[in-house]
Amino acid sequence: MATNLHLSELAPHLVQSEIRAMTVACTAVGGINLAQGVCDTDPPEAVVEAGIEAIRTGHNIYTRLDGIAGLREAIAGKLASFNRIHVDPHKEVLVTSGATGAMHAALAALLDPGDECLVLEPFYGYHVAMLRAQRLSPVVVSLDAPAWEIDWDRMEAAVSPRTRAMILNSPANPSGKAWSMPELERLAEFAERHDLFVFTDEIYEYFTFDGARHISFASLPGMRERTITISGFSKTFSVTGWRLGYLAASERWLGAIGYFHDLTYICAPSPLQHGAAAGLLALPQGYYDDLAAEYQSKRDLLCRALQKAGLEPSIPAGAYYILADASLIEGPDARARARTLLQETGVATVAGSAFFAPGRGEDLLRLCFAKKRGELEEACRRLESYRAGKAS
């Protein structure tokens, strides 16, 4: 019998991410979780203490929808010095409930149902799922391995009269690609010629290796007006559970984005905003330099272990993930291979197919090296004792 009590048309098509599923599977066997980018290293003391002090001194009520002035001003200062983007902290910066909250609000404010948004593959699954959840149409454009380069004929062919935006993730999850200036300049010409919004996810901006440097798309000539720059503190300060991010955009767009963020989240957590502001103001450049060096060392440690295991890694230039060739692991697809590896080593990974269009990425696994050193070393020891194709 027909009833009004049923799921929405979208709900059956939006399922738990494979990243979360592997975290659950890892917990069930007491394994080491290299699946989810939880970043369980210790946060800077200045950040933690400022957050605690803010709670104790009464900063426990709503803030303005765009965040506390001190944090917005600190973000604007950081954007000017590090990202080479100059913004008005009172009109062009929005503090958000994580970078995910920033992306969600920006898409809702600027795109209409049915609009198409270009997504470069391999992609972060939440970007695609979020587009679909807002009744937008992701158009996946596959990049060419191993350097994950754009095929420009393929890129042009993906554009239609409904195309209004593209998402650019740099450094990228899961590939670790750090986009170069020549690549970004060509993307800028592409965006301008097709009159596209560009939503940039720059959450891994401080995680660059081997001399690579992060370049913000909005810093390129003519790109500031069309770019929504998104970042946050989860990764840089190791506070993924704080859900604290931000975006910078032209005053022309920020009011509407802020309104949509207010409708969903009201504001980002008040006392934690004080903690993030303290981090931006108190931590010296050496903190960020040491962060990059530490994670490059962890990357190299995990890559060596993967090579010994017969799981050839693609060496990332940024972020803190590695895509590894899992074709020698038993199983019909990447999901099965990830579960085989978990069963035989107690190390959780994510199926590469979670970051690709259907039918692609089945020979890949993604591993995260944002772990405390001792736990990462134990995971590497387990992997080194494993041999893909002839598991011991």
N, C-alpha and C positions, 0 to 999 in steps of 0.2 A: 504494500500500500504506500502511495506517495506521501512524503512527509517533508516539512520544512526543517526538520532536525537532521542535518547532515553536514559533513565536512565541506569546506570551500573547495572549489575546483582546483585550487593550487595545492592544498594540504597533502593529498596523496603523493604528490611529485616532489615534495621537499622532505627528505629523510635525514636522519642523523649522519653527520659527516663521517667519513672513514677514519679521520684523525681521532675523533671522539670514540668511535667504535673500538679502535685499537688500544686506546687508553684504558677502556673498560676491560678488554681482553687481557691487557698487561697486568692490571690490578688483580684480576682473577687468579693469575698464576704467580703473583709476587715477583714479576719481572722488572727489568730496567726499561724505563719508558724513554725511548728515543723517537717516539712517534709525534708527540705533541710539543709545540714550542712553548713550554711552560716557563722556561728560563728561571730555574730554581736556585740560581746563585744569590748571594746575599746583597740586598740593596745598600746604597751608600748611607752611612750613619746620619749624615746631615739631612737627608730626605726623610728617614724614619723618625728622627727626633722632632723635626719640624711638624710632621703630621700628628704625632702624639701630643705635642705641646698645643697644637691648634684645637684638638679635642678637649684638652684640659682647660683651655682658656675660653671655651664657649663658641668656637666656630663650627657649630653643629646644626645650623639652620640653612634654608635655601640661600643660594647666592643669586646674583643677577643671572639671567639666562645665558649670558655670554661668558660667565666666570668672573672670578675676583680680579680687580684691577692689577694687583701686584703680579699675578701670574700672566695675564695678558701682556703686560709691559715686558716681563722677562722673556716671554715667547717672542715678542717683536724684536727684542735685542738679539736673541739667538738667531732668528731668521735673518737679520741684517748681517751679522758677523759670520755665520756658518753657511747659510743658504744663499746669501747675496740677494735676498728678497726684502724690499723695504715696504713695511705696512704700517698703518695707523692702528695702534693697539686697542683703541676705543671704538673703531668702526670696521676693522678688517680682520679681527682675530676672534675665534669662537672656541672656548674650552668645551670639550665634549666628553661623553661617557665612552671612552676608548676611541681608537681610530675607527673601529667598526661603527660606533654611533655617529661619527663625523661623516663617514661614507653614506650611511643610511639617510641621514638628514639631507645631505647634499643632493643625492639622487632624487629624493622625494620633492625637493624644492625646484629642481632645474629640468627634470625630464618628465615626459608624459607617458602614460600607458601606451604600449605599442612602439615607442621609440627604440631604435637599435643602438647598442653600445659595443664598440669593438673591444675584444679581450684577447690579449696575446697569450698563446699557449706554449709552454705549460703555465697554468694560471693558479692563483689561490682560489680554492673552491668556494670560499665564502663570497668572493666577488661575484661569481656567476650565480650562486644561490640567491644573493641579495637582489640582483637585477631581476631574477625571475619572481621573487617574492613581491616586488613592486610592479609586477606586470610589465616589465621592460624586457627587451629581447637581446640577450647576449649573442654576439656574432664572433665566433672563435676563429682567430687567425693563427695558424700554427707557425712557430719559429723553427729554424733549421738547426739541429744539433750538429756538432757539440758546442758551438759558440752561441747558439740560440740567436741566430741572425734573422733579420726580416727579409722575406721574399717580397719585394715591392710590387710585383705583378699580382701576387696573392693579396697583398694589402689593398691595392686599388680595387681589385675585383670584389672585395668584401663590402665596399661602400655602396649604399643604395639611397634613394630619396628619403628613407626613414632614419638614416644614420645621423645621430646628433652628438655622439660623444665617444671617447675611448678611455679605458683605464690603463694607466701606466704604473707598474710596480717596480721600483728600483731603490736599492738592490732587491732582487726578485725572490719571492718564495714561490716555488721550491728550487728554482734553477741556480740561484745565487748570482745571476747576471747583474753586473753594474753597468748601466748604459753609458756609453762614451759620448763625448761632445759631438763628433760627427754624426753618430746615430741620432742623438737628440735634435740636432739641427735639422736633419732630414724629417724627423717626426714633426718638428715645429712647422716646417713648410707644408707638410701633409695636413696638419690640423688647421692651419690658416686657409689653405686652398679649399678644404671641404667644410670650413666654418664649424669646427667641432669644439665642444667642451672637452677638457682633459682633466680627469680626476686622477691625481697622483697619490699613490700609497708609498710613503717614504719612511715607514716605521723602522726600517733597518739602516737608516742613513749613516749611523756611526760604525756600522759593521762592514768595513771594506778592508781588503787585504792586498798584499803584494804591490803596494804603491797606488792602487786604484783610489780615486777620490769620488765622493758623491757630488753629483751635479743636480740641482733642483730645476725642474722643467720651467717653472715660473720665472727663473732668473734669465732665461733666454729672451732676446729682444722680441717684443710684441706678444709674448705669451702670458703675461701677468693677468690680463683681463679675462682670458678664457680658461685659466687654470685654477683648479681648486686643490690647494696643497694640503695634504693630510699627513699627520704624524702623531706621535704620542710618547709616553714615558714608560710603557710596559716593558719594552726590551732594553732601552738604554739604562734605566734605573732598576731593572729586575723586579718590577712591581706589576706583573700581569694581572693579578687579582684586584688591583686598585681601580681598573677600568677608567683610565684617565688619558685622554688624547686631546687633539686640537686640530683646527684647520685655519687656513688663511685664504681669503678670497677678496675680490673687489667689493667695495661697499655696495655696489650695485646688486650683488647677489647675497651678501652676508645676512641681511635682515630676514629674508625668506628662509634661508638655511637655519638660522637661529630659531625661527618660529617652529619649524618642523622638529628640531631637536628638543625644544621646550615641550611640544605635544607628547613626545615619547618618554623623555627622561627628566623633564623639569630643569635639572642642572646636573653637572658633574659633582661627585662627592665633595662637599665643602672643605672639611679639614685636610683631605688629601691634596687639594689644590695648593694649600699652603706648603705642604711637603714638597711638591714638585717645584714650586717657585723657589724654595730654599735651595734645591738641587741646582737649578739653572744659575742661580746667583752665586752659590758658594763653591761649586766644584770647578777646579782649574782645568785648563786644556789637557794637562797631563792625565787626568782621569779618563778622558775620551781616547787619548793615545794608548794608554795602558789597556783599555777595553778592547780596542782593535787588535793589539798585540796578543792579548790573552786568547782571544777567540781564533786568531790565526793559528796559534799553537794548538788549540783544541781541534781545529779543522785538520791540521796536518796529522795529529795523533789518530783521528778516526779514519782518515784516508789511508794511512799505512795499514791499519787493521783490516779495512775493507779489501785492500789489494791482496793481503795475505790470505783472506778468506775466499778469494776468487770472485769477489763482487766489485768489479772495476768501477771506481768512483769518477764522476765528473767534477773536477776541482772548481769550487765556487769562488768567485771574486768578491762576494759580499754575502750579507745575511748570515744565518747560522744553520743552514741545511745542506745536505749532500744528496744528490741523485746518484744511485748506484745501479749497475747492471745486475739484475737478478735472474737472468735467463737460465743459469745453471741450477737454480733451486727448483726442487720438485714442485709441480703444481700447474694447473691449466691456465691460471691468470695471476695477476699481481696480488689480488686479495688472498688467494690461496698460498702464494709464495710467502707473503708477509706472515701468515699464520704458521706456516711450516717453520720459518726461521724463529718465530717466537717460541714454538713448541720445543725446538731442538737447542736453542741457546738461551732462552729467557730474555731476549732483547726484542723490544717492540719497535717496529718500523711502520711506515704507511705505504700502501699500494700506490705506485706511480700513477695508476689509472685515475686516482682521485683528483689529478691535476691536469687531465687531458680530456678531450672529447671522447665519446664512446668508441672503443676499439683501439685506442692509442694508450701508450704508457704501460702496457701490460708486462714488459720486461724490466721495469724499473721499480725501485723502492726508494722512499725518501727517509733520511735519518736526520735527527736534530742533535747538534752538539752543544746546545746551551744547557749544560749540566755542570754540577760541581765536579771538580777534577777527579776525586776518588771514584765516584760513581761512573764517570765516563771511562776511566782507566779500566774498571771492572768490565764494562760493556765491551771495550776493545779486547780485553783478554779473552772473553767468551767468543768474540767474533774470530779472533786469530786462531782459536782452537777448532774452528769450524771450517769445513772445506765444501764449498758449493759443488754439487755434482756427485760428491761422495762423502756425505755427512758422517761425522764420527759420533 
